[in-house]
Amino acid sequence: MILNLGCGKDLKENCINVDELPFADLQYDLSKFPWPWADNSIEGIYASHVMEHIQDQEKFISECRRILRLGGFLKLKLPHSSSISSIGCIGHYRTYSYSSVNDYLSREGFYLCKKKRLDTIYQHLNWWYERTDDQKELKKWQVPIIKSMDYVLTRLANLSPKLCENLWAYWVGGFREVSWIGYKI
């Protein structure tokens, strides 16, 4: 069983799509803990732009880890802290940097991460969203331009993400999202 938490309109096949919205497979408020799934019962979790809307993000991560089976994956997409649209969203409790999730979940002995909880297998900055016009905010003629710019800028940024965050993001402009994938250990 794979969950697509906070799915919105992004309904995934072969997943249980979970949201408060009526067209989800399961209507559920993800800020209500504990979640209705049994310990170690889930193969994987997709959570795209949902965790930042949950006030108790520590509990969100704890619930993900609780319900994931050993070796199960967690794929997060999160708003980057340099994005004006992320910072300005009244529904966001926080934003993230390139290393936020890795440092918090996977680096043993790092600040709040006393014990490694998940293993990072992938982290990536995206200049635009992974899916270019998912929110239908662009005019049709803008889509190929944004896709081309995203292709180049995302690849350049990920050559040295921390350098990019510290210099480029504030001189050239921000990034829209951080992608992170890990698995339960």
C-alpha positions as CSV (number, residue, x, y, z in Angstrom):
1,M,0.0,0.0,0.0
2,I,1.3,3.4,-1.0
3,L,-0.2,6.7,0.2
4,N,-0.4,10.0,-1.6
5,L,-0.8,12.4,1.3
6,G,-2.4,15.8,0.8
7,C,-3.0,14.8,-2.8
8,G,-5.1,17.8,-3.9
9,K,-5.9,17.2,-7.5
10,D,-2.8,15.1,-8.2
11,L,-4.5,11.7,-7.9
12,K,-1.9,8.9,-8.4
13,E,-2.8,5.5,-9.7
14,N,-1.9,2.5,-7.5
15,C,-2.0,4.8,-4.4
16,I,-4.5,5.7,-1.8
17,N,-5.0,9.4,-2.4
18,V,-5.6,11.2,0.9
19,D,-6.9,14.7,1.4
20,E,-9.7,16.6,3.0
21,L,-11.1,17.3,-0.5
22,P,-14.1,15.3,-1.6
23,F,-12.5,13.7,-4.7
24,A,-9.7,12.0,-2.7
25,D,-9.9,8.2,-2.2
26,L,-9.9,8.8,1.6
27,Q,-11.0,12.1,3.1
28,Y,-8.8,12.7,6.2
29,D,-7.3,15.7,8.1
30,L,-3.6,15.0,8.3
31,S,-3.2,17.3,11.2
32,K,-5.2,14.8,13.4
33,F,-2.9,12.4,15.1
34,P,-2.5,9.4,15.2
35,W,-3.3,8.6,11.6
36,P,-5.6,5.6,10.9
37,W,-2.9,3.3,9.5
38,A,-1.3,0.5,11.5
39,D,2.4,0.5,12.4
40,N,4.8,-0.7,9.7
41,S,1.9,-1.2,7.2
42,I,2.8,1.2,4.4
43,E,5.2,0.6,1.5
44,G,5.7,4.2,0.6
45,I,4.5,7.8,1.1
46,Y,4.3,10.7,-1.4
47,A,3.8,14.1,0.3
48,S,4.0,16.9,-2.2
49,H,3.7,20.4,-0.7
50,V,1.7,19.2,2.3
51,M,4.1,19.0,5.3
52,E,4.5,22.8,5.4
53,H,0.8,23.2,6.0
54,I,0.9,21.0,9.1
55,Q,1.6,22.9,12.3
56,D,3.2,19.9,14.2
57,Q,5.8,18.8,11.6
58,E,7.7,16.7,14.0
59,K,4.5,14.7,14.6
60,F,4.0,14.5,10.8
61,I,7.4,12.9,10.3
62,S,6.9,10.6,13.3
63,E,3.6,9.4,11.9
64,C,5.2,8.8,8.5
65,R,8.0,6.8,10.1
66,R,5.6,4.9,12.4
67,I,3.4,3.7,9.5
68,L,6.2,3.0,7.0
69,R,7.5,-0.6,6.9
70,L,11.3,-1.2,7.1
71,G,12.7,-0.1,3.8
72,G,9.6,1.9,2.9
73,F,10.1,5.2,1.1
74,L,9.1,8.7,1.9
75,K,9.1,11.2,-0.9
76,L,8.7,14.9,0.1
77,K,8.4,18.0,-2.1
78,L,8.7,21.1,0.0
79,P,8.7,24.9,-0.6
80,H,12.2,26.4,-0.7
81,S,13.0,29.2,1.7
82,S,14.1,31.5,-1.0
83,S,10.8,31.5,-2.9
84,I,8.6,34.6,-2.4
85,S,5.5,32.5,-3.1
86,S,6.6,30.1,-0.3
87,I,7.4,32.7,2.3
88,G,4.3,34.7,1.5
89,C,1.9,31.8,1.8
90,I,-0.2,32.4,4.9
91,G,-0.9,28.6,5.1
92,H,2.8,27.7,5.5
93,Y,4.2,27.1,8.9
94,R,7.7,26.9,7.6
95,T,9.9,26.7,4.5
96,Y,13.0,24.5,3.8
97,S,16.5,24.7,2.5
98,Y,18.3,22.1,0.5
99,S,19.6,20.3,3.6
100,S,16.7,20.8,6.0
101,V,15.2,17.3,5.8
102,N,18.5,15.5,5.4
103,D,20.0,17.3,8.4
104,Y,16.9,16.7,10.5
105,L,16.3,13.1,9.7
106,S,19.5,11.5,8.5
107,R,22.5,13.1,10.1
108,E,23.0,11.4,13.4
109,G,24.1,13.8,16.2
110,F,23.2,16.9,14.2
111,Y,21.3,19.5,16.3
112,L,17.8,18.0,16.7
113,C,18.6,14.7,15.0
114,K,20.0,12.7,17.9
115,K,19.3,9.4,16.1
116,K,19.1,8.7,12.4
117,R,15.4,8.0,11.5
118,L,15.5,7.8,7.7
119,D,18.2,7.3,5.1
120,T,18.5,10.0,2.5
121,I,18.7,8.6,-1.0
122,Y,18.0,11.7,-3.0
123,Q,17.8,15.5,-2.5
124,H,17.5,18.1,-5.1
125,L,16.7,21.8,-5.7
126,N,14.1,22.7,-8.3
127,W,14.2,26.2,-9.7
128,W,10.6,25.8,-10.8
129,Y,8.2,23.0,-9.7
130,E,9.0,19.5,-10.7
131,R,5.9,19.6,-12.9
132,T,6.1,22.9,-14.7
133,D,2.5,24.1,-14.8
134,D,0.9,21.9,-12.3
135,Q,-1.0,24.9,-10.8
136,K,-2.1,26.2,-14.2
137,E,-0.6,29.7,-13.3
138,L,1.2,30.2,-16.6
139,K,0.1,31.3,-20.0
140,K,0.5,28.7,-22.7
141,W,3.3,30.5,-24.4
142,Q,5.2,30.8,-21.1
143,V,5.4,27.0,-20.5
144,P,8.2,26.1,-23.0
145,I,10.2,29.1,-21.8
146,I,9.9,28.1,-18.1
147,K,10.7,24.5,-18.9
148,S,13.9,25.5,-20.7
149,M,15.0,27.9,-18.0
150,D,14.2,25.3,-15.3
151,Y,16.2,22.6,-17.2
152,V,19.3,24.8,-17.2
153,L,19.0,26.5,-13.8
154,T,18.0,23.4,-11.9
155,R,21.0,21.5,-13.3
156,L,23.4,24.4,-12.6
157,A,22.1,24.8,-9.0
158,N,22.5,21.1,-8.2
159,L,26.2,21.1,-9.1
160,S,26.7,22.9,-5.8
161,P,23.4,23.4,-4.0
162,K,24.7,24.9,-0.8
163,L,26.8,27.5,-2.7
164,C,23.8,28.2,-4.9
165,E,21.6,28.8,-1.9
166,N,24.0,31.1,-0.2
167,L,24.9,33.2,-3.2
168,W,22.8,32.7,-6.3
169,A,19.3,32.3,-4.8
170,Y,19.4,35.8,-3.4
171,W,21.1,37.5,-6.4
172,V,19.5,35.8,-9.3
173,G,16.2,34.7,-7.7
174,G,14.8,32.0,-5.5
175,F,14.0,28.3,-6.0
176,R,10.5,26.9,-5.8
177,E,11.0,23.5,-4.2
178,V,13.2,21.0,-2.5
179,S,12.7,17.3,-3.4
180,W,13.8,14.7,-0.9
181,I,13.5,10.9,-0.9
182,G,14.5,8.6,1.9
183,Y,13.7,5.2,3.3
184,K,13.0,3.9,6.8
185,I,15.9,2.2,8.5
